[in-house]
């Protein structure tokens, strides 16, 4: 399926030159582009029938990240929920697991923060890496990039549109061994 999707775009690349601007912006930000054919591409993602063709990565995905657990949940978490997300992430990171989450407010933010205290974390975002969302997590995103990685399948300037988040969620769950869901309402992502 990945090759078929790539082939569909093959005829348009000479007419639509937005890809050049995207590559220039990626280079400016220090972002690596990892195609699904690369040895650096997370192997578990290849099991998804609609795996991303290309990942934008700021930071580094390491072999250690194969041993990863997702911690996700509501943006409107209770104090207890945030404390538990942080503690569980810290304990799992100390045990050698990489914590994967989505950089959203609430549980995701707490999970990333806890993981950074003891180990690695990866943030899969629902926008381009030149448009970090939410804005208040930009300092956290920089810390994650320095001690893990920010990951997106979206071109550099893609805004954080609502339809991007379910796509982001499939990557979070697709690259991890398990998912811990904290305080998520029934209609959450």
N, C-alpha and C positions, 0 to 999 in steps of 0.2 A: 504493500500500500504506500509506503514512503516514496519509493521510486516512481510510482504512478503520479503522486502529487507533485513531485519535483518535475517530472516530464511535462505536466500540464502547464507549468510556468516557464518552460524552456523557450517558447516562442515569443514571449513578451519582454524578456530581459533587455533586448536591444532597443525597444521603443520606450519602455518605462524605465527611466534612469534613477528612480528614487532609491534603488538598491545601492547606488554609488554614494549618495549622501548618508545612507544608513551605515555603510562600511566606514566612511570617514568619521562619523560620529562615534562609532564603536571604538575606532582607533584612538580618537581624542580622549575617550573615557577610560581607556585601558581594558576594554571588554574583549574577551575571546569568543569566537564563534565556533561552536562544536557541532559538526554535522552528525547525523545518526550513524554514519559509517565510521566514525572515529573511535579508536580504542578508549578515549577519554569519556565518551558518551555513557551515561549510567545504564548498565546492562538491563536492569529491571524494566526500564522504560520501553525497551524493544518488545516487551510482552504485550504492551497496549496496542490494540488494532489501529488506533489513531495517534500513535506516538508522534511527538514533534519531529519535524525534519531537521530542525536547527535549534540549538540552544544558545542564548546569549549568556555569558558567564562573566561576572566580575568577582575575582577571587580565584579559588582553586577547588575543583572537585578532586578528591583523592581516593585511592583504593579503600581507605578506612571508611569512606562514606557509604560503601556497600552495606555496612552494618548500621542501618539508620532506622529511626522510628519517628513517625509524624506525631506531633502534638498540635491539635487544632481545637477551635471552639468558638464561642460567641464573642462578638466585639463588645457586648454589654455584660461583661463578667462581674460576678460578685467579688468582693475582697478575698473571700475564701477560695474561690475558683482561680483567681490570679495567683494567690500564694501557692496553691497546690500545683498549678502548671509550672511555676518557677521551680519549686522544690523537686518535682518529678523530673523535669528537664535537667536540672543540676545533677541529680543522682544518676540518671541514665548517662549523661555526658561523662561523669566521673567513672562510670563503669565501661567507658569506651564506645558508647553509641553516639552517632551523629544525630542531632535533633533537626528535623525538617519541619518547617511551618511556612505560613504565608505572609508574614510581616504586617498583618492587619492589627488594628487596635485590639486590646483585650487579651484573650488567651494566647494568641500568636506572639504578641509582644512579650508577655511574661515568659513564655517557653523559650524564645530566643535569648532573653536576658539571663535566665537560669542556666541555659546551656553554655553561654559564653563565660560563665564563672568557672566552669570545670572542663570545657572541651570545645567541640566544634558544633556549628549550626549552619544550615543552609536555608535561605529564604527564597521561596519560589513566588514571584510576584505576578500580579494580573495587569501589568502595564509594561512599557518599555523601561529599560534601565536608565534612560535619561529623564524619566518622569516618575520618580519614586512616590508611592502613595501608601499610607497617608504621609503628608509632609512632616508631621511631628516625629516620624520614625526615620527621618534622613540621618540623624546621628547614629541611630542603632544600625541602619543599613551600612553605613561606613565601617562600623565596628565588625559587623558580620562579614563584609567583604575582606577585611584584614585578617579574620580568624576563621574563615569558612568561605562561603560564596553566596552571591546574589544570582538568581537564575530566572530567566524569562524566555518564553518562546516567541515573544512579540518584538517587532522591530523597535529600535531605540526610542522613538518619540511617541509610541502608542500610548494614548491616554488610558486611565483606569476605568474603562467602560464596564457596565454591569455584566455584559455577556462574557467578559474575559475571565471572571472569577471561577465559574465552573470548569473552564479549560485549565486554569491554574490548579484547581483542586485535583484534577485527574493526574497531574504531574506529581503533586505532593504525595498522593497515595500510591502512585505508580512506581516511585523510586524508593519506597520504604518497605521494611519487613512487616510493619504493623502500624496501625493508627490509633492513637489515644484521643478520644473525643471528650472534651470537658465543657459542660453547661451549654450544649447547643440546643436551640429550640427545634421543634419538629420540622419547620420549613427552612432551616438553614442550609447552606451549601453542602 
